[in-house]
Amino acid sequence: MGKIFDWIDSRFGVKQPHKKFLERPVPEGVNYAFCLGGASFVFFLMLVCSGLMLSIYYVPSEQEAFMSIVRLNNDVTLGAFIRSFHKWSANLLIITIILHTIRVFIYKAYRPPRELNWIAGSLTLIIALGSGFTGYLLPWDQKAYWATEVGTSMASTVPFIGKYILYLIRGGEDVTGATLIRFYSMHILYFPTIMFLLLWAHFHMIKKQGVKGGL
């Protein structure tokens, strides 16, 4: 990999203009647990790539969504593999973000001046969970439908405004094609955009503040 990077650098020129970013001092006490944030970012990129491929065949409509998944699994070359790749990347993303959050908490990296970075990371976890929840409905089968029915109904328990939140999430009183469209747009557009912005802020603050090493 080093030779490949050197070959690219000799033609593209990456090291010199980005030397401060690529060659930063690492504090003592850093171990493999500090790689969890980077692993989460890799899984996010894997999700974006596989999601773009899935979006070519998926049809987000009440009549076609389920059959488009069936065709993807049975007729598209490597379709089932790409879908499984997307699913497992999502699971591993959430797992690594949770483990990364635990590591940050143990090392007390949420303390000043890193409290804003802690907030950005916590919001990233929330967006990842929301993205997983919205993506669960997209196959539009019985399992996805009833899981969404139960999950969204929890919003109605919020005092005073629960009913309005439920209508906002579902696009109506029940889980219908309107809900599918809302979840699809949140899953492929709004949540990824918010995630990109949070990750940019997260990495920017890490670059400025450095890595918190030691216990």
C-alpha positions in Angstrom: 0.0 0.0 0.0 2.9 2.3 0.7 4.3 1.8 -2.8 0.9 2.5 -4.3 0.5 5.7 -2.3 4.0 6.8 -3.2 3.2 6.2 -6.9 0.0 8.3 -6.6 1.8 11.0 -4.7 4.5 11.3 -7.3 1.9 12.2 -9.8 -0.9 13.8 -7.8 1.1 15.5 -5.0 -0.7 14.6 -1.7 2.0 14.6 1.0 3.5 18.0 0.7 0.4 20.3 0.7 -1.3 18.1 3.3 1.8 17.4 5.4 0.4 19.0 8.6 -2.7 16.8 8.3 -0.9 13.5 7.4 2.0 13.8 9.8 0.6 14.8 13.2 2.1 13.9 16.6 0.4 11.0 18.4 0.2 11.2 22.2 1.4 8.3 24.5 -1.1 5.7 25.4 -2.7 5.4 22.0 -3.8 1.9 21.1 -6.1 0.1 18.7 -9.2 1.4 20.6 -8.4 4.8 19.1 -9.0 3.3 15.6 -12.8 2.8 16.3 -13.6 6.3 15.0 -11.7 5.7 11.8 -13.4 2.3 11.4 -16.8 4.0 11.8 -15.9 6.4 9.0 -14.8 3.6 6.7 -18.1 1.8 7.3 -19.9 5.0 6.5 -18.1 5.3 3.2 -19.0 1.6 2.5 -22.6 2.4 3.2 -22.5 5.4 0.8 -21.0 3.3 -2.0 -23.3 0.3 -1.6 -26.3 2.5 -1.1 -25.6 4.3 -4.4 -25.5 0.9 -6.2 -28.7 -0.2 -4.5 -30.5 3.0 -5.5 -30.2 2.1 -9.1 -32.6 -0.8 -8.8 -34.7 0.1 -5.8 -38.2 1.6 -6.5 -39.6 3.6 -3.5 -43.2 3.1 -4.2 -46.0 1.3 -2.3 -46.6 -1.0 -5.3 -43.0 -1.7 -6.5 -40.7 -1.5 -3.4 -41.0 -5.1 -2.3 -40.7 -6.6 -5.8 -37.7 -4.4 -6.6 -36.0 -6.0 -3.6 -37.0 -9.4 -4.9 -35.6 -8.6 -8.3 -32.4 -7.2 -6.7 -31.9 -10.5 -4.8 -32.7 -12.9 -7.6 -32.0 -11.3 -10.9 -29.3 -8.6 -10.4 -25.7 -9.9 -10.6 -24.2 -9.6 -7.0 -27.4 -7.9 -6.0 -27.9 -10.0 -2.9 -24.2 -9.5 -2.0 -24.4 -5.7 -2.3 -27.6 -5.7 -0.2 -25.9 -7.8 2.5 -22.8 -5.7 2.3 -25.0 -2.6 2.9 -26.8 -4.2 5.8 -23.7 -5.4 7.6 -21.9 -2.1 7.0 -24.8 -0.4 8.8 -24.7 -2.8 11.7 -20.9 -2.5 12.1 -21.2 1.3 11.8 -23.5 1.5 14.8 -21.4 -1.0 16.8 -18.2 0.9 16.2 -19.7 4.3 16.9 -21.0 3.0 20.2 -17.7 1.4 21.1 -15.9 4.7 20.1 -18.3 6.7 22.3 -17.5 4.3 25.2 -13.8 4.7 24.6 -14.1 8.6 24.6 -16.1 8.4 27.8 -13.6 6.2 29.5 -10.7 8.4 28.5 -12.7 11.5 29.6 -12.2 13.1 26.1 -15.6 14.8 26.5 -14.1 17.4 28.9 -13.1 21.0 27.9 -12.0 22.0 25.3 -13.5 18.9 23.6 -17.1 19.2 24.8 -18.4 20.4 21.5 -16.7 17.5 19.7 -18.4 15.2 22.1 -21.8 16.7 21.2 -21.0 16.3 17.5 -20.1 12.7 18.0 -23.2 12.0 20.0 -25.4 13.6 17.3 -23.6 11.4 14.8 -24.7 8.3 16.8 -28.3 9.6 16.8 -28.2 10.2 13.1 -26.8 6.7 12.5 -29.6 5.1 14.5 -32.2 7.2 12.7 -30.7 6.2 9.4 -30.9 2.5 10.4 -34.5 2.9 11.5 -35.6 4.6 8.3 -33.7 2.0 6.1 -35.5 -0.9 7.9 -38.8 0.0 6.2 -37.5 0.2 2.7 -37.9 -3.6 1.9 -41.6 -3.0 2.4 -42.3 -6.5 3.7 -44.4 -7.6 6.7 -41.4 -7.5 9.1 -40.4 -4.0 8.1 -44.0 -2.7 8.1 -44.9 -3.9 11.6 -41.5 -2.9 13.1 -42.1 0.6 11.7 -45.7 0.6 13.0 -44.5 -0.2 16.5 -41.5 2.1 16.4 -43.3 5.1 15.1 -46.2 4.6 17.5 -43.9 5.4 20.4 -43.9 9.0 19.2 -47.6 9.3 20.1 -46.8 8.8 23.7 -45.1 12.2 23.9 -47.4 14.5 26.0 -49.5 17.1 24.2 -47.7 16.9 20.8 -47.3 13.2 20.3 -50.1 13.0 17.8 -48.5 15.7 15.6 -45.1 14.1 15.8 -46.6 10.8 14.7 -48.3 12.5 11.7 -45.1 14.2 10.8 -43.1 10.9 10.8 -45.7 8.8 9.0 -47.2 11.4 6.7 -50.6 10.4 8.0 -52.4 8.4 10.6 -51.1 5.0 9.4 -47.9 3.5 7.9 -48.5 3.9 4.1 -46.7 4.7 0.9 -46.4 8.2 2.1 -44.4 6.9 5.1 -42.2 4.9 2.7 -41.4 8.0 0.6 -40.6 10.0 3.8 -38.3 7.3 5.1 -36.6 6.9 1.8 -35.9 10.6 1.4 -34.6 10.8 5.0 -32.5 7.7 4.5 -30.7 8.6 1.2 -30.7 12.4 1.4 -31.3 14.2 4.7 -29.5 11.8 7.1 -26.4 11.3 4.9 -26.1 15.1 4.4 -26.3 15.8 8.1 -23.8 12.9 8.8 -21.3 14.5 6.3 -21.6 17.9 8.1 -21.2 16.3 11.5 -18.2 14.3 10.4 -16.6 17.3 8.9 -17.0 19.2 12.2 -15.8 16.2 14.2 -12.7 15.8 12.1 -12.0 19.5 12.0 -12.1 19.7 15.8 -9.9 16.7 16.1 -7.3 18.2 13.8 -7.3 21.5 15.8 -7.4 19.9 19.3 -5.4 16.7 18.8 -6.1 13.3 20.2 -6.7 12.8 23.9 -4.4 10.1 25.0 -3.9 8.4 28.4 -6.5 7.7 31.1 
